[in-house]
Amino acid sequence: MTLRPGERLVIDASVAVKWVVPEPDSGRGEALLDHALVAPDVLFAECANVLWKKVRRGELSKEEADIAAQTLEQADITVASTRGYLGLAMAIAIELDLPAYESGVGLRVIDARNSPWARSPPDCTNRPDT
């Protein structure tokens, strides 16, 4: 991926988790670490949710999830507040029929600020009704 000088790449939990948990396309997620990264402020809660699900499914031990969480907390990511975008986030959530806290909504809010973004393909396993 080629970015213009000073341009930041917006990421979500589906990308960040690939840095700390082996998954398909983890290499692609790791390659993004060479860029200036920005994420919505819900990123860390979403990562915690993904790690919790992996423990619950037996894909990670609690200790592995703890290490992954600690590593993610140290990641060099600029955190963008979604405060002030509640109305836009709600409208996007309704339009996409997704919970408003999902990164897809946060990413689109940041995208409204004209930042390019990267996201893994949609994963319905992060939906609360699954």
BELLIN-V28247 format. One record per backbone hydrogen bond with DSSP energy under -0.5 kcal/mol. CO is the residue of the C=O (numbers start at 1). NH is the residue of the N-H. E is the energy in kcal/mol with one decimal. If there is no record, write none. Layout:
co:CO nh:NH e:E
co:CO nh:NH e:E
This chain:
co:1 nh:3 e:-0.5
co:4 nh:7 e:-2.3
co:8 nh:116 e:-0.6
co:9 nh:38 e:-2.4
co:10 nh:118 e:-3.6
co:11 nh:40 e:-0.5
co:12 nh:15 e:-1.4
co:12 nh:16 e:-2.2
co:13 nh:17 e:-2.5
co:15 nh:18 e:-0.8
co:16 nh:19 e:-1.6
co:17 nh:20 e:-1.3
co:17 nh:21 e:-1.8
co:23 nh:26 e:-2.0
co:25 nh:29 e:-1.8
co:26 nh:30 e:-2.7
co:27 nh:31 e:-1.9
co:28 nh:32 e:-0.7
co:29 nh:32 e:-0.8
co:30 nh:33 e:-1.7
co:31 nh:34 e:-1.2
co:32 nh:35 e:-2.1
co:36 nh:9 e:-3.0
co:37 nh:78 e:-2.8
co:38 nh:11 e:-2.4
co:39 nh:80 e:-3.2
co:40 nh:43 e:-2.2
co:42 nh:46 e:-2.3
co:43 nh:47 e:-2.6
co:44 nh:48 e:-2.3
co:45 nh:49 e:-1.9
co:46 nh:50 e:-2.3
co:47 nh:51 e:-2.7
co:48 nh:52 e:-2.5
co:49 nh:53 e:-2.4
co:50 nh:54 e:-2.0
co:51 nh:55 e:-2.1
co:52 nh:56 e:-2.8
co:53 nh:57 e:-2.2
co:54 nh:59 e:-2.5
co:54 nh:60 e:-1.4
co:55 nh:58 e:-1.4
co:61 nh:65 e:-2.4
co:62 nh:66 e:-2.5
co:63 nh:67 e:-2.2
co:64 nh:68 e:-2.5
co:65 nh:69 e:-2.6
co:66 nh:70 e:-2.4
co:67 nh:71 e:-2.3
co:68 nh:72 e:-2.4
co:69 nh:73 e:-2.2
co:70 nh:74 e:-0.7
co:71 nh:74 e:-0.9
co:72 nh:75 e:-1.4
co:75 nh:77 e:-1.7
co:76 nh:37 e:-0.5
co:77 nh:79 e:-0.5
co:78 nh:39 e:-2.4
co:78 nh:80 e:-0.6
co:79 nh:81 e:-0.5
co:80 nh:41 e:-1.7
co:82 nh:85 e:-2.0
co:85 nh:89 e:-3.2
co:86 nh:90 e:-2.7
co:87 nh:91 e:-2.3
co:88 nh:92 e:-2.5
co:89 nh:93 e:-2.7
co:90 nh:94 e:-2.5
co:91 nh:95 e:-2.4
co:92 nh:96 e:-2.9
co:93 nh:97 e:-1.2
co:93 nh:98 e:-1.8
co:99 nh:102 e:-1.6
co:102 nh:105 e:-1.4
co:102 nh:106 e:-1.5
co:103 nh:107 e:-4.3
co:104 nh:108 e:-1.7
co:105 nh:109 e:-2.1
co:106 nh:110 e:-2.4
co:107 nh:111 e:-3.0
co:108 nh:112 e:-1.3
co:110 nh:113 e:-2.2
co:110 nh:115 e:-0.6
co:111 nh:114 e:-2.5
co:116 nh:10 e:-2.9
co:123 nh:126 e:-1.6
co:124 nh:127 e:-1.6
co:127 nh:130 e:-1.6
